[in-house]
Amino acid sequence: MDYNEVKVNLRKYAFPLSTENALNQIQTIINGETSRKQHLNEDLAMDLISEFIFCETNEEGKSTKPMSRIRHLELLVMICDYFNKTKIKQDNDNCCGDTSLNAIFMTLFPQFGAPPQRTNMLVSLVSLAISTYSNLILQSAGVQMQQLGCSSKYSSQLADGLVKKFFTFINAKITSLHLLPQNAPLFTANLMTSLSELYFNTKTIDTNMNFKEPPRIVLETVVRWINSDPCLCFTAHYTDLQRALPSGAIPMVATLPFLGLFRWCFFAPLCVKNSIDLELYSELHCALIESVMQGWKVYSEQNPRVSRPYTLNVHSVVPQPLKDLIEDAIKSNDSNSSNSVEIVIERLAQSIHAAIISDTIFGNKQDLVNQLEILPEHDILKTLINRIQV
């Protein structure tokens, strides 16, 4: 069946049958043999997705009006059902999912070339997948996030969209959120990494030049996830992404959530006023220390051939904005600010010490010492510097 014949045949049917048939046709195209016509097949798949799946163009290739909310919901349910029923390989795990389904997901939701409304559809689909335990969709999303980078625009928009359209409308105690690390560990770990970049980051300062703080529901959820499994934060590092990708794809280097989440804990005493939230940041810090100290130890003992990951980087563990906040707090001569600075210094020292003990800190020792010597004098820092210089 040639390029135009496929389209003509699909146009004989109305929604939802046209969409269902298009999904099956796209699966056939993506999983077909590699040939000289591969580029044409990819173009056909993208055209089918645009016209018959997301209804973004008509048969003339012109843009169409946005679909109704009811149609939007019907399509989400259909895609969920398709992934749940289409288990192409029977040996998929709960981390990487199914290689063929991952390829289909990447084609449906590419990094480039799709209209902006596709991002909204992706956020809605992942939200529905979390709520309905559609783990294959979450596994595919986790693979895509890691392959494109957890700090990429794609992953950041997905994480931010989930915060605005899902997390803020639910209760932190719902079962589907509790089970997410168990059902889709790679997605959960990569989502934490993307979330960590959204807050207490100079890239996301608000109009009043204040650092954005994560909503309490996000903070509570992240703490609960890490406490549930100290190894969770290392998932992206020890996952063999190669077997999750289409043939010929090169897996990208994993990024772990430690640096971003530790940054939350360092900034919080100087930026956060709510006592409940401050307690949660304290819990998060303890959970991260436990993960650095015990999580990697547990996994490395079971898998000695896996290379050691990095949880902290000496060049970014004490960012300039944090130094500026510490300096401003000291200049204020306020007792509360002084207490906050002491908490920050203690957390910095504890996190660096944990990374040193677990041998998961990246960078030169002298560079680390230089970073620490800029900070206000403190006994715990002197002890740490002496240990580093031994």
N, C-alpha and C positions, 0 to 999 in steps of 0.2 A: 504494500500500500504506500503510495507516494505522499509527499508533503501535503499537497492540496486535498488529496482524497481523504486523508485522515480528518481534516477539518470539516469537509463536507459531510462526512459520515456522522461526526459528532453533532453537527448542527441539526440533524434530524430529530434530536431528542431535546426535551425541555429539562430544566432543573427539577429534581436533583439527579436524574439519570445521566444527563449530559456531563455533570461534574464527576459522578462516579466512574463513568466510562473514560473520562479524560485522565483521572488519577491512574486507572489501570493502564492506559496507553502510555502515560509518562513513566510508569514503572517499567514497562516493556522497553521503552527507549533507553532509559538510564541503565538498565541491567542487560542491555543487548551487547552484542559483540562489538569490540573496538574495530573500526574500519575507516576507510578513507572518507566515509560519509558521516563520521562522528560529529564534525562541526555542524553539519546540516541537522543532525538529530538533536543536538543541543539547542539550536535555534528553534526547532519545532517544539521541543519541550517547553521552552520559555514562552513561545506564542500560545501554546495550549494552556499554560498556567495563567497567563494574562487574560485570555478570552473566556476560558471555560471554568477555571477554578475561582479566581478572584474578580472576574467580570470587570476588569479595568479597561478593556478595549472591546470594540465590536468587530464584526467580520471584515470591516474595511480598515481595521487597525487604528481607528480613532478612539479617543478617550470617551468613557461613558460616565454617567452620573454615579455617585457613590451608592452602593447597595443599601437596602433598607436594613433597619436593626434586626428585624425578624430573619431576613435572609442571611445577615451576618452571623446570627446565632445558629441558624440551621447549617451553615457552612462549617462553623467551628465544630459542631457535633459530628458532622460527616467526616471531617479530617481526623478527629479523635477516633471515631469508629474504624476508619480505614487503617490507622496505625495499630490499633488494638487487635484487629483481625488479621492484618497482613504480617505474619511472622515468617519472613522468607527463609531464614536460617534458624534451626532449632537450638543451636548452641550459644545463643547470645547470652551475655551476663547482665547484671543489674548496673553495670558501670558504663560500658560502651554501647550497649544495645545491639542492633542489627546493622551490619555494614550497608546493606542495600537501602534500608529505611533511612539511614543517616544520609546517604547520597540524595534520596528523594527530598528529605527535609532541607538539605543545603540548597537544592534547586528551587524549592518552594520559597525559601527565605534567604536569598543570597545577600552578601554584603553590599554589592553594588548592582545598579541597573534596575532595581525595583522602585516603584513609586512610594512616597512617604507613608501612605495609608497601609502599606504592607507591614510596617513596623507595628502599627496599632493592632493589626490582625495577629501578629506574632505574640504580642503581650497578652492579648485575650486568649489565644490558644494555649499558651503556657499556664496562664491562670486557671483555665478550665482543666488542663492536664493535672495540675497539682491537686485540685479539688476532687477530681474523679479517679485519681490513681492511674492515670494514663502514662505509665512509666516509660514506654518506648519513645514517646514524644519528648519527655524530659531528658532521657538519655541522649537523644539526638541533639537536643538543644545544648546539653553540656559539652558534647563533642564539638559542635559548631563554635561555641564560645571560646573553648580552648584553642581551636585551630585559628580563629581570627584574633585572639588575644582578649583577655578578660578586661583590659583597660581600653579596648578599641571602642569606637563610636557605636558599633553594632551592639556589643555586650553592655556598654554603659546605658544605652537607650532601653535595652530590654530590662536591665536591673531597675532603672529609674521608673520605667513604666509599671513594673510589678509593684514597686513601692506605692505609687500613686493610685493604681487601679485595682490592686489586690490586697496588699498588706494593710493598708489604712482602713479597709472595710471588713476585716476579719478579726477573730479573737485568736490571740497567740496560743491558746490551748487546743485548737482544733486538731483532730487526729492526723489529718493529711499532712500538716506541717511537721508534727512530731515524727512521722514516719519517713519524711523526705530523705534524710541522710541514709536510711536503710534501703529505700526503694530506688533512689537515684543519687548515689554518693558523688559522682563526678559533677553532675549538674549543681548539687548543693554546694560543693566546695568552690566551684567556679563562680557561682552566684555570690558567695561570700566575698570572693576576691573582687568582683565587680562592684559590689556594694561598698567595700572598704575604700574604693577610690572616689565614691560620691560625696563623702563627708570629711570634714576637717582637712580639706584639700584646697590649696590656693587656686586650683582650677575651677572650683565651685563656690567661691565666695559670693555672698548675696550683694544686693545693691547698696546695702549699708556697710559694706566691707567687713561683714561678720562671717565667720565660718559656719557652714551649714552643718547641723547636727542630725544624726539619724533619728527618725521617729522611734518612740519607745517600743512599739511593736516589733520593729526591726532589731533593735538592740536586744530585747528579750529573746527573740527567736534565735539570733546568732549565738547568744550565751547558751541557750538550751541545746542547740545543735552540737556545739563543741564539747559541752559537758557529757553529751550522750555518747560521744566517740572521740577520744583523744587523737586517734589516727586520721580523723576526717580531713583535717587541713592539709594532709600530705597526699590526698587521693590523686590529684592531678599529676603529681610527680611520679608515682609508681604505676599509674595506668599506662598500659601499652596502647597508645593512641593509633599506632600504625594499623592494627587489625580492625580499627573502627572506621577507617577512611577508605574511599574508593581507590581502586588500583592506580598507582602512579602518584598519589598524593603524598606530600612530605609532612610528617607531623611537626607541629611547632613546639617550641620549648614551653614547659609548664610554668605558670606563675602561681605562687602560693599566697594565701590571704594574710599571713603573719604581719608583714610590714605595715600594711594598711590598717589592720585591726589594732596593732600595738600603737599606731599613731593616734587612733581614737582615744586610747587609754592615756596617752601622754598629754594630749590637748585638753581632755575633759576637765581636769581640776582647775584649769585656767579659764575655761570658756563656759562651762555648764553650771547653772545655778540651782537646778532642781535636785533635792537631796535623794529622791528615789532613783533618778537617772544616775547620779554620782555613785550610788551603791551598785547599780548595774554595771557601770564601767569598772568598778573594783572587782566584781565577779568575773567580768570578761578578762581582765588582766590575769587573774588567778587561773582561769581556764586556759588561756594562751600559754602561760608558763608551764602548766601541767602538760599541755600538748607538746611543747618544745622538748621538755625533759623526758616524758614518758611515751608520747605517741610515736615519735620516730624510733625510740629504743625498741618498742614492741614490734613495730613493723620490720625494722632492720634485722632483728633476731630471727624472724620468720623468713626473710628474703635477703640473705646476705649479699647477693649479687647486684642488688639495686644500688645505684650510685647515691651518695649522700646529697640531700637537698640543702638549700640555703633558706634560713628563716629570717635573717637580718642582713643588711648591707651596711658596712661601716660608713659609707659615703652619704647615706640617706636616713640613718637611724635618728640623727638629731638635725632635722631640717631647719633652715634659717628662720621661717616663721615661728617655730617653737622657741628658738633662741631669743627672738624679738619679744615674744610674750613673756618669757621668763625675766628678761631685762626690765620690761615695763612693770611687771609685778613687784620686782625688787625696788624699783624707783618709787613706787607708791607708798612705801613704808607702812603698809597696812598689814596687820597681824594675820588676817585671813588669807591675804595674798601670799604671805611668807609661808604659811602652812601648805598652801596649794603648790608652791614651788618645791617644797620639801617632798611632797607626794610625787610630783613629776620626776624629781631626781632619783627617788627610790625606785620608781617603776622603770626608769631608764636603766639603772644599774642592775636591777633584777632580771630584766629581759636580756640584756647583753650578757650577763653572767650565765644565764640559762643557755643561750646560744653558744657560748664558749664551751661550756661543759659538754653539750651535745655535739660540739664540733660542726655547727650548722651556720656559722657566721662567715660572710664573704668579705674579703678585703684585707688590707695590710694592717698589722698590729699597730704600727706607729701612727698610721692615719687615724685609727680609732682613738689612740691616746690623745692625739692632737684635738680631736673632736671633744673629748671629755674634759680636757684642760681648759677649754673655753667656758665651760659651765661654772656656776657658783661653787665655791669650795664646800665640800661635804665629806664627812668621814667615810661614808659608803663608797664615794667616788675614789677617794685615796686608796682604799683597800682594793677596789677593782683595778685601778691603774697599776698598782704594785703587782697584782696577779698577772695582768696582761704582759708586763715587762719582764717577768721571770723567765 
